[in-house]
Amino acid sequence: QVQLAESGGGLVQAGGSLRLSCAASGRRFSMNDMAWYRQTPGGKQRDLVARITRFGATIYAGSVKGRFTISRDNVKNMVYLQMDGLKAEDTAVYLCNERDDAMDYWGQGTLVTVSS
């Protein structure tokens, strides 16, 4: 059973930085792709922010490329999202995602609020 727990969200001024963390409990963490999605408050759609494969290859949404960095630690079963140059439009609930055996697992999310 995969369980994900995000942390690190909060209130930050535009131009600031935050680092999100996701602790994963699954036994096959190192074999799975991990990703960060975000969902605007009150919204239903979850948009991909960044994905990192089991081999460390990364992809980013165009809106965050060059500002956000996804990374993982396969020893600690952790995935991170370093967010720099934050903008008001980055305000959202950020959710950690693990795809294990064709099933998607989600954390509860952590709220990031960027004040302009």
QUIUR-V339181 format. One record per residue. N is the residue number from 1. RES is the residue in one letter. SS is DSSP state (@ for helix, = for strand, . for the rest). OMEGA is omega in whole degrees, 0 to 359 (NA if undefined). D_LAST is the distance of its C-alpha to the last C-alpha in Angstrom with 2 decimals. Layout:
# QUIUR-V339181
n & res & ss & omega & d_last
N & RES & SS & OMEGA & D_LAST
N & RES & SS & OMEGA & D_LAST
This chain:
# QUIUR-V339181
n & res & ss & omega & d_last
1 & Q & . & 181 & 40.04
2 & V & . & 173 & 36.52
3 & Q & . & 183 & 33.93
4 & L & = & 180 & 30.35
5 & A & = & 180 & 28.01
6 & E & = & 174 & 24.38
7 & S & = & 174 & 22.53
8 & G & . & 179 & 19.63
9 & G & . & 178 & 16.66
10 & G & = & 180 & 14.28
11 & L & = & 181 & 10.93
12 & V & = & 177 & 9.09
13 & Q & = & 176 & 6.23
14 & A & . & 183 & 5.21
15 & G & . & 181 & 8.75
16 & G & . & 184 & 10.49
17 & S & . & 171 & 13.45
18 & L & = & 174 & 15.26
19 & R & = & 177 & 18.86
20 & L & = & 178 & 20.18
21 & S & = & 177 & 23.91
22 & C & = & 177 & 26.42
23 & A & = & 183 & 29.93
24 & A & = & 185 & 32.59
25 & S & . & 185 & 36.05
26 & G & . & 182 & 37.99
27 & R & . & 185 & 41.06
28 & R & . & 183 & 40.33
29 & F & @ & 186 & 36.79
30 & S & @ & 182 & 37.85
31 & M & @ & 187 & 39.39
32 & N & . & 170 & 36.44
33 & D & . & 177 & 33.38
34 & M & = & 182 & 30.10
35 & A & = & 170 & 26.75
36 & W & = & 173 & 23.19
37 & Y & = & 173 & 22.03
38 & R & = & 184 & 19.00
39 & Q & = & 181 & 19.03
40 & T & . & 180 & 16.36
41 & P & . & 182 & 16.81
42 & G & . & 181 & 19.83
43 & G & . & 181 & 20.62
44 & K & . & 185 & 23.92
45 & Q & . & 175 & 23.56
46 & R & . & 182 & 23.01
47 & D & = & 178 & 21.93
48 & L & = & 176 & 23.19
49 & V & = & 181 & 20.75
50 & A & = & 178 & 23.48
51 & R & = & 175 & 27.18
52 & I & = & 182 & 29.63
53 & T & . & 178 & 33.35
54 & R & . & 181 & 36.09
55 & F & . & 178 & 36.86
56 & G & . & 176 & 33.37
57 & A & . & 185 & 32.56
58 & T & = & 170 & 28.93
59 & I & = & 183 & 27.16
60 & Y & = & 169 & 23.49
61 & A & . & 183 & 21.67
62 & G & . & 184 & 21.00
63 & S & . & 182 & 17.24
64 & V & . & 183 & 17.13
65 & K & . & 181 & 20.20
66 & G & . & 180 & 19.98
67 & R & . & 183 & 16.91
68 & F & = & 178 & 18.40
69 & T & = & 177 & 21.90
70 & I & = & 178 & 24.18
71 & S & = & 181 & 27.23
72 & R & = & 175 & 30.03
73 & D & = & 185 & 32.66
74 & N & . & 176 & 35.81
75 & V & . & 182 & 37.55
76 & K & . & 184 & 35.01
77 & N & . & 182 & 34.13
78 & M & = & 170 & 30.43
79 & V & = & 187 & 27.74
80 & Y & = & 172 & 24.42
81 & L & = & 175 & 21.13
82 & Q & = & 184 & 19.44
83 & M & = & 179 & 15.86
84 & D & . & 179 & 14.55
85 & G & . & 185 & 11.87
86 & L & . & 180 & 9.62
87 & K & . & 179 & 7.35
88 & A & @ & 182 & 5.73
89 & E & @ & 174 & 9.38
90 & D & @ & 179 & 10.84
91 & T & . & 184 & 10.44
92 & A & = & 166 & 14.18
93 & V & = & 182 & 17.36
94 & Y & = & 184 & 18.87
95 & L & = & 176 & 22.66
96 & C & = & 182 & 25.36
97 & N & = & 173 & 28.29
98 & E & = & 177 & 31.83
99 & R & = & 184 & 34.46
100 & D & = & 179 & 37.86
101 & D & . & 177 & 41.05
102 & A & . & 176 & 39.34
103 & M & = & 179 & 37.52
104 & D & = & 176 & 33.77
105 & Y & = & 185 & 32.61
106 & W & = & 169 & 29.18
107 & G & . & 181 & 27.54
108 & Q & . & 179 & 25.86
109 & G & . & 176 & 22.36
110 & T & = & 186 & 19.54
111 & L & = & 174 & 16.18
112 & V & = & 179 & 13.03
113 & T & = & 181 & 9.79
114 & V & = & 180 & 6.52
115 & S & = & 182 & 3.79
116 & S & . & NA & 0.00
